[in-house]
């Protein structure tokens, strides 16, 4: 009798464990479940490859680019080197750094307008950073010319898509590769810059923001 009870208890335990694992797996969200960017018609035009899907060359380039945004201090240095006049008491908030490609790992056509999903960026998705519609977000796009890292800087306004429940930014791109998304903060406000890297205004936001170190997706 005791043996039958023991077997029954073990069987029930295995079933419960199996149900728990299944429920957890079903609720998990992967990069494949989230659209990284769409065109004006809502069609998916951008992908973010997993670490295993990236070539050795892509991994090397991603690591090189992401290193410039590994900490707020390094991100600030990168922006200063690009001509940004950062106020003395400002801080650079890194929202995320990812490797971007066109569909199926290809490239986009030059002049493609992309609605980048900002809500899926690492430090936004994990709740460590908050976005506000009307904020200025800066995209720092890493490109390589004759094997040398160069940067393309784009500025955009954060927008809210109520239907999709996401924040996004519309930017015209000629190509895709690693892109860092950052905001510059001063006394709780987001600072806006012009094309010369000069401060032009700030937008007051509500709620607390926490500057954290980024964790590049190196898979290591």
C-alpha positions as CSV (number, residue, x, y, z in Angstrom):
1,X,0.0,0.0,0.0
2,X,2.8,2.4,0.9
3,X,4.5,1.6,-2.4
4,X,1.4,2.4,-4.4
5,X,1.1,5.8,-2.6
6,X,4.8,6.5,-3.2
7,X,4.4,5.7,-6.9
8,X,1.3,7.9,-7.1
9,X,3.0,10.8,-5.4
10,X,6.0,10.5,-7.7
11,X,3.8,10.3,-10.8
12,X,1.8,13.4,-9.7
13,X,5.1,15.3,-9.0
14,X,6.4,14.5,-12.5
15,X,3.2,15.6,-14.1
16,X,3.2,18.9,-12.2
17,X,6.8,19.5,-13.1
18,X,6.1,18.8,-16.7
19,X,3.1,21.2,-16.7
20,X,5.2,23.9,-15.0
21,X,8.0,23.6,-17.6
22,X,5.5,23.6,-20.5
23,X,3.7,26.7,-19.1
24,X,7.0,28.6,-18.7
25,X,8.2,27.7,-22.2
26,X,4.9,28.8,-23.7
27,X,5.2,32.2,-22.0
28,X,8.8,32.8,-23.0
29,X,9.5,35.6,-25.5
30,X,12.3,35.2,-28.1
31,X,13.7,37.6,-30.6
32,X,11.7,35.8,-33.3
33,X,8.5,36.7,-31.5
34,X,9.2,40.4,-31.7
35,X,9.2,42.6,-34.8
36,X,12.3,44.9,-34.7
37,X,11.2,47.2,-37.4
38,X,8.5,47.8,-40.0
39,X,7.9,50.0,-43.0
40,X,5.2,52.7,-43.4
41,X,2.6,49.9,-44.2
42,X,3.4,47.9,-41.2
43,X,5.4,45.2,-43.1
44,X,8.4,43.7,-41.3
45,X,11.6,44.9,-42.9
46,X,14.1,44.5,-40.2
47,X,15.5,41.5,-38.3
48,X,17.8,40.9,-35.4
49,X,19.8,37.7,-35.8
50,X,20.6,35.6,-32.8
51,X,24.2,35.2,-31.8
52,X,24.3,31.7,-33.4
53,X,22.9,33.1,-36.7
54,X,25.6,35.7,-36.9
55,X,28.8,35.1,-39.0
56,X,32.2,35.5,-37.4
57,X,32.6,38.8,-39.2
58,X,29.3,40.1,-37.8
59,X,30.2,39.0,-34.3
60,X,33.5,40.8,-34.5
61,X,31.9,44.0,-35.8
62,X,29.2,43.8,-33.2
63,X,31.7,43.5,-30.4
64,X,33.7,46.4,-31.7
65,X,30.7,48.6,-31.9
66,X,29.0,47.6,-28.7
67,X,32.2,48.2,-26.7
68,X,31.8,51.9,-27.4
69,X,28.4,51.8,-25.5
70,X,29.3,49.3,-22.7
71,X,29.0,51.9,-20.0
72,X,27.4,55.4,-19.9
73,X,30.8,56.9,-19.7
74,X,32.1,55.2,-22.8
75,X,28.9,56.1,-24.6
76,X,29.4,59.8,-23.6
77,X,33.0,59.6,-24.9
78,X,31.7,58.2,-28.2
79,X,29.2,61.0,-28.6
80,X,31.7,63.7,-27.7
81,X,34.1,62.3,-30.3
82,X,31.2,62.6,-32.8
83,X,30.9,66.3,-32.0
84,X,28.2,66.3,-29.4
85,X,28.4,69.1,-26.9
86,X,27.3,67.3,-23.8
87,X,26.5,69.5,-20.8
88,X,28.8,68.9,-17.8
89,X,26.0,67.4,-15.6
90,X,24.4,65.3,-18.3
91,X,24.3,61.5,-18.6
92,X,24.0,59.3,-21.6
93,X,21.4,56.6,-21.2
94,X,22.0,53.5,-23.4
95,X,18.7,51.9,-24.4
96,X,20.2,49.0,-26.3
97,X,22.7,47.9,-28.9
98,X,21.8,45.3,-31.5
99,X,22.9,43.9,-34.8
100,X,20.3,44.7,-37.4
101,X,19.8,43.2,-40.9
102,X,17.2,43.2,-43.6
103,X,14.9,40.2,-44.1
104,X,16.6,36.8,-44.1
105,X,19.9,38.4,-43.1
106,X,20.1,40.6,-46.2
107,X,20.3,44.3,-46.6
108,X,17.7,46.9,-47.1
109,X,17.3,49.2,-50.1
110,X,18.9,52.6,-49.6
111,X,16.5,55.2,-48.4
112,X,14.2,52.7,-46.6
113,X,12.0,54.4,-43.9
114,X,11.9,52.2,-40.9
115,X,9.8,52.3,-37.8
116,X,12.2,50.9,-35.2
117,X,10.6,49.1,-32.2
118,X,12.1,50.8,-29.2
119,X,10.1,48.8,-26.7
120,X,12.1,45.7,-27.5
121,X,15.5,47.3,-26.7
122,X,17.2,45.5,-23.9
123,X,17.1,48.2,-21.2
124,X,13.6,49.2,-22.1
125,X,12.2,45.7,-22.3
126,X,13.6,44.7,-18.9
127,X,12.1,47.8,-17.3
128,X,15.4,49.5,-16.4
129,X,14.7,52.4,-18.7
130,X,11.5,54.3,-19.4
131,X,10.5,56.0,-22.6
132,X,8.2,59.0,-23.1
133,X,6.6,60.1,-26.4
134,X,8.2,63.3,-27.6
135,X,11.7,62.4,-26.3
136,X,14.5,62.6,-28.7
137,X,16.4,59.4,-29.3
138,X,19.7,59.2,-31.0
139,X,20.7,56.3,-33.2
140,X,24.4,55.7,-33.6
141,X,24.9,53.4,-36.6
142,X,28.2,51.6,-36.9
143,X,29.6,51.1,-40.4
144,X,32.9,50.0,-41.8
145,X,34.8,51.8,-44.6
146,X,37.8,49.9,-45.8
147,X,37.8,47.9,-42.6
148,X,37.7,51.0,-40.4
149,X,34.8,51.7,-38.0
150,X,32.9,54.9,-38.7
151,X,29.7,56.2,-37.3
152,X,26.4,57.5,-38.8
153,X,24.3,59.5,-36.3
154,X,20.5,59.8,-36.7
155,X,18.1,61.7,-34.4
156,X,14.4,60.8,-34.1
157,X,11.4,61.5,-31.9
158,X,10.0,58.8,-29.7
159,X,6.4,58.0,-30.7
160,X,3.7,55.8,-29.0
161,X,1.7,53.2,-31.0
162,X,-1.4,52.6,-28.9
163,X,-2.7,49.8,-31.1
164,X,0.6,47.8,-30.9
165,X,1.4,49.0,-27.4
166,X,5.0,49.9,-28.3
167,X,7.2,53.0,-28.5
168,X,8.9,53.5,-31.9
169,X,11.0,55.9,-33.9
170,X,10.9,56.5,-37.6
171,X,14.3,56.8,-39.3
172,X,15.4,56.6,-42.9
173,X,18.3,54.2,-43.4
174,X,20.6,53.3,-46.3
175,X,22.0,50.1,-44.8
176,X,21.9,48.1,-41.6
177,X,24.5,46.8,-39.1
178,X,25.0,47.4,-35.4
179,X,23.0,50.3,-34.0
180,X,23.1,51.8,-30.5
181,X,20.0,53.7,-29.3
182,X,20.7,56.4,-26.6
183,X,19.1,59.3,-24.9
184,X,21.0,62.2,-23.2
185,X,19.5,63.2,-19.8
186,X,20.0,66.3,-17.7
187,X,18.2,66.8,-14.3
188,X,15.5,64.2,-15.3
189,X,14.9,65.8,-18.7
190,X,15.7,64.5,-22.2
191,X,18.0,66.8,-24.1
192,X,17.5,67.4,-27.8
193,X,20.4,68.1,-30.1
194,X,20.6,69.5,-33.7
195,X,22.7,68.0,-36.5
196,X,25.8,69.9,-35.2
197,X,25.5,68.2,-31.8
198,X,24.4,71.4,-30.1
199,X,21.7,71.4,-27.4
200,X,18.5,72.9,-28.7
201,X,15.9,72.0,-26.1
202,X,14.9,69.6,-23.4
203,X,11.6,67.8,-22.9
204,X,10.3,67.2,-19.4
205,X,9.4,63.6,-18.6
206,X,7.7,62.0,-15.6
207,X,8.7,58.9,-13.7
208,X,12.1,57.8,-12.5
209,X,14.9,56.7,-14.8
210,X,17.8,54.5,-13.8
211,X,21.1,54.6,-15.7
212,X,22.5,51.0,-16.0
213,X,25.3,49.3,-17.7
214,X,24.4,47.6,-20.9
215,X,24.9,43.9,-21.5
216,X,25.9,43.3,-25.2
217,X,24.3,40.2,-26.8
218,X,27.6,38.3,-27.2
219,X,26.2,35.0,-26.0
220,X,29.2,34.7,-23.7
